[in-house]
Amino acid sequence: MATESVRLSWQQALAWRMARHHLVERAAPEDAVRVAGDICGLHAQVMSSAELSLWARIDDLPRNAVGEALWTHRSLVKLWATRRTLHLLPAAELSAWLAALGTLSGGFSGATPADVDAITAAVGKALDGRALSREELALEVERLTGSAEYAGWLRSSWGSALKAASLRGLLCFARSEGTRVRFTSPASWLPGSAGPLPPADGWREVTRRFLHAYGPATAADLGRWWMEARSGRKVLPMLESLGDEAVEIDVEGQSAWVLAADLPDLATAGSDDVARLLPAFDPWVMGMARREPMIDPRHTGRVYRQQGWVSPVVLVNGRIAGVWRHKRAGRRLAVELEPFEPLPAWTRRQLADETRRLATFLECEPSPITFNPRIPSVTDGTE
């Protein structure tokens, strides 16, 4: 990998990243799947959050856009992906993702590597050409393997065996049947699609996509997004796989990686002031570094909460400036903001527009924004 003596400001870096995330100029509804790909998929532990992540980036998004893409057009696919968490990924990009995801460990507590191999092989065979509920899948795996223990692991509320099969490209979600979640194989769900690329090609493509959406980034940033906290060293081969495509630059004294092809745009990046509301588990928050200037470290615990919950955030010029919540009461939508510090006065109008957009998307009427009374709402000044 080449090293460039390039210096950027975080203002430039965050302005460029916001543009890449379609948070400055929003995209059109017909570009929804492309937007999902641009930000390395939609985090889908909570499906409503995945929908709102697209809403934040697309004007006039139809309420049923995500459901149509998943179950009618099959242009998005739901499966376990980075950090072994649920994501929606573009079907057209699945071969690269599956190649890279297959390099992640699918092991889980109590299971030997031989157990994992046997369970995932049976899952792949059971789902070939079929869509099964979890209970149906467990029964079929028990029949194929003769192991009640394997069936029990598939029934486990943690879903570890399901995740292992998904990471190996053998399981994705099918359309639910009533309230019953069902699974099938990617090959059955997307007949005629290309199989996984070689693992090395998948690694390169996924790393390239990450830097194109979240650069400038460190190895630790990539490791947290891809695997888990404190895994920076484990992902150094991913960065090295890009060769001269990736360059190391200086961002206000900190070394970080970007794609060489993105340097010209980064060097000239800038935007007007932008304030946005992002939902829980938004990709921006999942992929960013948990340090200044992205967030004041004093407030990380209010965003990245216990038991893996990630709060909805107020984004001001690329920096997390607070958290928020919304609640429906009949036809009315109430939005409460809890800024970490007083917000600039210019944010008032943009955040009011965000609230109106959200009410329209959720098919209800907006109420005026309220602020947590412990925090002054905005600084002095004119809008």
C-alpha positions as CSV (number, residue, x, y, z in Angstrom):
1,M,0.0,0.0,0.0
2,A,1.3,3.4,-0.9
3,T,1.6,6.2,1.6
4,E,0.6,9.7,0.6
5,S,1.7,12.9,2.3
6,V,-1.8,14.3,2.2
7,R,-3.4,16.3,5.0
8,L,-7.1,16.8,5.4
9,S,-9.3,18.4,8.0
10,W,-12.1,16.5,9.7
11,Q,-14.5,19.1,8.3
12,Q,-13.6,18.0,4.8
13,A,-13.7,14.3,5.7
14,L,-17.1,14.4,7.3
15,A,-18.6,16.6,4.6
16,W,-17.4,14.0,2.0
17,R,-18.7,11.1,4.1
18,M,-22.1,12.7,4.5
19,A,-22.3,13.2,0.7
20,R,-21.4,9.5,0.2
21,H,-24.2,8.6,2.6
22,H,-26.7,10.7,0.7
23,L,-27.2,12.9,3.8
24,V,-26.5,16.2,2.0
25,E,-28.4,15.7,-1.3
26,R,-30.9,12.9,-0.9
27,A,-31.4,10.3,-3.5
28,A,-34.6,9.5,-5.5
29,P,-36.9,6.5,-4.6
30,E,-35.8,4.5,-7.6
31,D,-32.3,4.5,-6.2
32,A,-33.1,2.9,-2.9
33,V,-31.2,-0.4,-3.5
34,R,-28.2,1.5,-4.8
35,V,-28.2,3.7,-1.7
36,A,-28.3,0.6,0.5
37,G,-25.2,-0.7,-1.4
38,D,-23.4,2.7,-1.1
39,I,-23.5,2.5,2.7
40,C,-22.6,-1.2,2.9
41,G,-26.1,-2.4,3.6
42,L,-28.8,-1.6,6.1
43,H,-28.6,-2.8,9.7
44,A,-31.8,-4.8,10.2
45,Q,-31.8,-6.0,13.8
46,V,-34.9,-3.8,13.9
47,M,-36.7,-3.7,10.6
48,S,-38.3,-0.3,11.2
49,S,-34.8,1.1,11.7
50,A,-33.6,-0.2,8.3
51,E,-36.6,1.5,6.7
52,L,-35.8,4.8,8.5
53,S,-32.2,4.6,7.4
54,L,-33.4,4.7,3.8
55,W,-35.9,7.4,4.7
56,A,-33.1,9.6,6.0
57,R,-31.3,9.4,2.6
58,I,-34.2,9.3,0.1
59,D,-36.8,11.9,-0.6
60,D,-40.4,10.7,-1.0
61,L,-39.6,7.1,-0.1
62,P,-42.7,5.0,-0.3
63,R,-43.7,3.4,3.0
64,N,-43.5,-0.1,1.6
65,A,-40.3,0.4,-0.4
66,V,-38.2,-2.0,1.8
67,G,-40.8,-4.7,1.8
68,E,-41.2,-4.5,-1.9
69,A,-37.5,-4.7,-2.5
70,L,-37.1,-7.7,-0.1
71,W,-40.1,-9.9,-0.9
72,T,-41.4,-8.8,-4.3
73,H,-38.5,-7.7,-6.4
74,R,-35.9,-9.6,-4.3
75,S,-33.4,-6.8,-5.0
76,L,-32.5,-6.8,-1.3
77,V,-31.6,-9.9,0.7
78,K,-31.9,-10.2,4.5
79,L,-29.2,-12.3,6.2
80,W,-26.6,-12.2,9.0
81,A,-23.6,-10.2,7.9
82,T,-21.0,-7.9,9.5
83,R,-20.6,-8.4,13.3
84,R,-22.9,-11.4,12.8
85,T,-25.9,-9.0,12.9
86,L,-28.9,-8.9,10.5
87,H,-28.5,-6.8,7.4
88,L,-30.2,-6.0,4.2
89,L,-27.8,-6.3,1.3
90,P,-28.3,-5.7,-2.5
91,A,-28.9,-8.9,-4.2
92,A,-26.6,-7.9,-7.1
93,E,-23.7,-7.5,-4.7
94,L,-24.3,-10.7,-2.8
95,S,-21.5,-12.8,-4.4
96,A,-18.9,-10.5,-3.0
97,W,-20.4,-10.2,0.4
98,L,-20.8,-14.0,0.8
99,A,-17.2,-14.5,-0.2
100,A,-16.0,-12.1,2.5
101,L,-18.5,-13.2,5.1
102,G,-17.4,-16.8,4.7
103,T,-14.0,-15.9,6.2
104,L,-15.7,-14.9,9.5
105,S,-15.8,-17.5,12.2
106,G,-19.2,-19.2,12.5
107,G,-18.3,-21.0,15.7
108,F,-20.5,-20.8,18.8
109,S,-20.4,-21.8,22.4
110,G,-20.6,-25.6,23.0
111,A,-20.2,-26.6,19.3
112,T,-17.0,-28.1,17.9
113,P,-15.8,-27.2,14.4
114,A,-17.1,-30.6,13.3
115,D,-20.5,-29.8,14.9
116,V,-20.7,-26.5,13.0
117,D,-19.7,-28.2,9.7
118,A,-22.4,-30.8,10.2
119,I,-25.1,-28.4,11.2
120,T,-24.5,-25.9,8.4
121,A,-24.2,-28.7,5.8
122,A,-27.6,-30.1,6.9
123,V,-29.1,-26.6,6.9
124,G,-27.9,-26.1,3.3
125,K,-29.4,-29.4,2.2
126,A,-32.7,-28.8,4.1
127,L,-33.2,-25.3,2.5
128,D,-32.3,-26.3,-1.0
129,G,-35.3,-25.3,-3.1
130,R,-37.5,-24.8,0.0
131,A,-38.6,-22.2,2.5
132,L,-38.9,-23.5,6.1
133,S,-39.8,-22.0,9.5
134,R,-37.2,-22.3,12.2
135,E,-39.1,-25.3,13.7
136,E,-39.4,-27.0,10.4
137,L,-35.7,-26.4,9.7
138,A,-34.8,-27.8,13.1
139,L,-36.9,-31.0,12.5
140,E,-35.4,-31.4,9.1
141,V,-31.8,-31.1,10.4
142,E,-32.6,-33.6,13.1
143,R,-33.9,-36.0,10.5
144,L,-30.8,-35.5,8.3
145,T,-28.2,-35.8,11.0
146,G,-30.0,-37.9,13.6
147,S,-29.0,-35.3,16.3
148,A,-31.6,-33.8,18.6
149,E,-28.8,-31.6,20.0
150,Y,-28.3,-30.0,16.5
151,A,-32.0,-29.3,16.3
152,G,-31.8,-27.7,19.7
153,W,-29.1,-25.3,18.6
154,L,-31.2,-24.2,15.7
155,R,-34.1,-23.5,18.1
156,S,-31.9,-21.5,20.4
157,S,-33.1,-17.9,20.9
158,W,-29.5,-16.7,20.2
159,G,-29.7,-18.1,16.7
160,S,-26.0,-19.0,16.6
161,A,-26.4,-22.0,14.3
162,L,-28.6,-19.9,11.9
163,K,-25.9,-17.2,11.9
164,A,-23.2,-19.8,11.1
165,A,-25.2,-21.1,8.1
166,S,-25.8,-17.5,6.9
167,L,-22.1,-16.6,7.0
168,R,-21.4,-19.6,4.9
169,G,-23.9,-18.5,2.3
170,L,-26.4,-21.3,3.0
171,L,-29.2,-19.4,4.6
172,C,-31.2,-16.1,4.1
173,F,-34.7,-15.0,5.0
174,A,-37.7,-15.8,2.8
175,R,-41.1,-14.1,3.0
176,S,-42.8,-14.8,6.3
177,E,-45.9,-16.9,6.4
178,G,-48.2,-15.0,8.6
179,T,-46.2,-14.5,11.8
180,R,-43.9,-17.4,11.1
181,V,-40.4,-16.3,10.0
182,R,-39.1,-18.5,7.2
183,F,-35.6,-19.2,5.8
184,T,-34.3,-20.4,2.5
185,S,-30.9,-20.6,0.7
186,P,-29.6,-17.6,-1.3
187,A,-29.2,-19.9,-4.3
188,S,-32.9,-20.8,-4.0
189,W,-34.0,-17.2,-3.3
190,L,-32.0,-15.8,-6.2
191,P,-32.0,-18.5,-8.9
192,G,-29.4,-17.9,-11.6
193,S,-27.4,-15.5,-9.4
194,A,-23.6,-15.8,-9.4
195,G,-22.0,-17.9,-6.7
196,P,-19.6,-16.5,-4.1
197,L,-16.3,-15.0,-5.4
198,P,-13.0,-16.3,-4.2
199,P,-12.5,-15.2,-0.5
200,A,-9.6,-12.9,-1.4
201,D,-11.8,-11.1,-4.0
202,G,-14.6,-10.7,-1.5
203,W,-12.3,-9.3,1.1
204,R,-11.0,-6.7,-1.4
205,E,-14.4,-5.7,-2.5
206,V,-15.9,-5.3,0.9
207,T,-12.9,-3.4,2.2
208,R,-13.1,-1.1,-0.9
209,R,-16.8,-0.5,-0.2
210,F,-16.2,0.3,3.5
211,L,-13.5,2.9,2.7
212,H,-15.7,4.4,0.0
213,A,-18.4,4.9,2.5
214,Y,-16.7,5.4,5.8
215,G,-13.2,6.7,5.0
216,P,-10.9,8.2,6.2
217,A,-10.8,5.2,8.6
218,T,-8.3,3.4,10.7
219,A,-7.8,-0.4,11.0
220,A,-9.6,-0.2,14.3
221,D,-12.6,1.4,12.7
222,L,-12.7,-1.3,10.0
223,G,-12.3,-4.0,12.7
224,R,-15.1,-2.7,14.8
225,W,-17.4,-2.5,11.8
226,W,-16.5,-5.8,10.3
227,M,-16.0,-8.1,13.3
228,E,-16.0,-6.7,16.8
229,A,-14.3,-4.2,19.1
230,R,-10.5,-4.4,19.5
231,S,-10.0,-6.3,16.3
232,G,-7.9,-3.8,14.3
233,R,-5.0,-6.1,13.9
234,K,-7.2,-8.9,12.6
235,V,-8.3,-6.8,9.7
236,L,-5.0,-5.5,8.6
237,P,-4.9,-8.2,5.8
238,M,-8.1,-6.7,4.5
239,L,-6.5,-3.3,4.1
240,E,-3.3,-4.8,2.7
241,S,-5.4,-6.7,0.1
242,L,-6.1,-3.4,-1.7
243,G,-2.5,-2.7,-2.4
244,D,-2.0,0.8,-3.9
245,E,-5.8,1.3,-4.1
246,A,-5.6,2.4,-0.5
247,V,-3.4,5.2,0.8
248,E,-2.7,6.4,4.3
249,I,-3.3,10.1,4.9
250,D,-3.1,12.6,7.8
251,V,-6.4,13.9,9.2
252,E,-5.6,16.6,11.7
253,G,-2.7,14.6,13.0
254,Q,-4.3,11.2,12.9
255,S,-3.3,8.5,10.4
256,A,-6.2,7.0,8.4
257,W,-6.9,5.1,5.2
258,V,-8.8,6.2,2.2
259,L,-9.2,5.0,-1.4
260,A,-6.7,6.7,-3.7
261,A,-9.4,7.3,-6.2
262,D,-11.4,9.3,-3.6
263,L,-8.6,11.7,-2.8
264,P,-9.5,14.4,-5.3
265,D,-13.1,14.6,-4.1
266,L,-12.0,14.5,-0.4
267,A,-9.5,17.3,-1.0
268,T,-12.3,19.6,-2.3
269,A,-15.1,18.4,-0.1
270,G,-17.3,20.9,1.7
271,S,-21.0,21.5,2.2
272,D,-23.5,24.0,3.8
273,D,-24.6,23.3,7.3
274,V,-26.6,20.1,7.6
275,A,-28.7,18.7,10.4
276,R,-30.3,15.2,10.2
277,L,-32.2,12.8,12.3
278,L,-30.9,9.2,12.0
279,P,-32.7,6.2,13.4
280,A,-31.5,3.5,15.9
281,F,-28.8,1.3,14.5
282,D,-28.2,3.6,11.5
283,P,-25.2,2.6,9.3
284,W,-23.6,6.0,9.9
285,V,-23.4,5.3,13.6
286,M,-22.5,1.6,13.3
287,G,-19.6,2.4,10.9
288,M,-18.1,5.5,12.5
289,A,-15.3,5.8,15.0
290,R,-16.3,6.4,18.6
291,R,-14.1,9.4,19.1
292,E,-13.7,13.1,18.4
293,P,-14.8,14.7,16.2
294,M,-17.6,12.2,15.4
295,I,-18.8,12.2,19.0
296,D,-17.7,13.6,22.3
297,P,-16.4,10.5,24.2
298,R,-18.4,11.7,27.3
299,H,-21.6,10.8,25.5
300,T,-20.8,7.5,23.8
301,G,-22.7,5.6,26.5
302,R,-25.9,7.5,25.5
303,V,-25.6,6.3,22.0
304,Y,-24.0,2.9,22.3
305,R,-26.1,1.5,25.1
306,Q,-26.2,-1.7,27.1
307,Q,-27.2,-5.0,25.6
308,G,-26.2,-3.8,22.1
309,W,-28.8,-1.1,21.7
310,V,-27.8,1.9,19.6
311,S,-29.9,5.1,20.0
312,P,-31.3,7.3,17.3
313,V,-29.0,10.3,16.9
314,V,-29.1,14.0,15.9
315,L,-26.4,14.5,13.3
316,V,-25.0,18.0,12.9
317,N,-22.4,18.5,10.2
318,G,-21.4,14.8,10.5
319,R,-21.0,15.0,14.3
320,I,-23.4,13.3,16.7
321,A,-24.9,16.1,18.7
322,G,-27.6,14.4,20.6
323,V,-30.2,11.6,20.7
324,W,-33.9,11.7,20.0
325,R,-37.1,9.6,20.1
326,H,-40.5,9.6,18.5
327,K,-43.9,8.4,19.6
328,R,-47.2,8.1,17.9
329,A,-50.4,9.2,19.7
330,G,-53.3,8.5,17.4
331,R,-52.7,10.5,14.2
332,R,-50.0,12.7,15.8
333,L,-46.3,12.2,15.8
334,A,-44.3,13.6,18.7
335,V,-40.5,14.0,18.4
336,E,-38.3,14.8,21.4
337,L,-34.7,15.8,21.1
338,E,-32.1,15.5,23.7
339,P,-29.0,17.4,22.6
340,F,-25.7,16.9,24.4
341,E,-25.0,20.6,24.2
342,P,-27.1,23.6,22.9
343,L,-27.6,23.2,19.2
344,P,-26.7,26.0,16.7
345,A,-29.8,28.1,16.0
346,W,-29.7,27.3,12.3
347,T,-30.5,23.6,13.1
348,R,-34.1,24.5,14.2
349,R,-35.6,24.8,10.7
350,Q,-33.8,21.7,9.4
351,L,-34.8,19.5,12.3
352,A,-38.4,20.8,12.0
353,D,-38.3,19.8,8.3
354,E,-36.9,16.4,9.4
355,T,-39.9,15.9,11.8
356,R,-42.4,16.8,9.0
357,R,-40.7,14.4,6.6
358,L,-40.8,11.6,9.2
359,A,-44.5,12.3,9.9
360,T,-45.3,12.1,6.2
361,F,-43.4,8.8,5.9
362,L,-45.2,7.3,8.9
363,E,-48.5,8.6,7.6
364,C,-49.4,10.8,10.5
365,E,-49.4,14.5,11.5
366,P,-46.4,16.2,13.0
367,S,-46.4,17.9,16.4
368,P,-43.9,20.6,17.2
369,I,-40.5,19.3,18.3
370,T,-40.0,19.2,22.1
371,F,-36.6,19.3,23.8
372,N,-35.5,17.6,26.9
373,P,-36.0,20.3,29.5
374,R,-32.6,19.6,31.1
375,I,-30.7,20.8,28.0
376,P,-31.0,24.2,26.4
377,S,-32.4,23.7,22.9
378,V,-30.4,26.0,20.7
379,T,-27.7,28.6,21.1
380,D,-28.5,32.3,20.7
381,G,-28.6,33.6,17.1
382,T,-30.7,33.9,14.1
383,E,-31.9,31.0,12.0
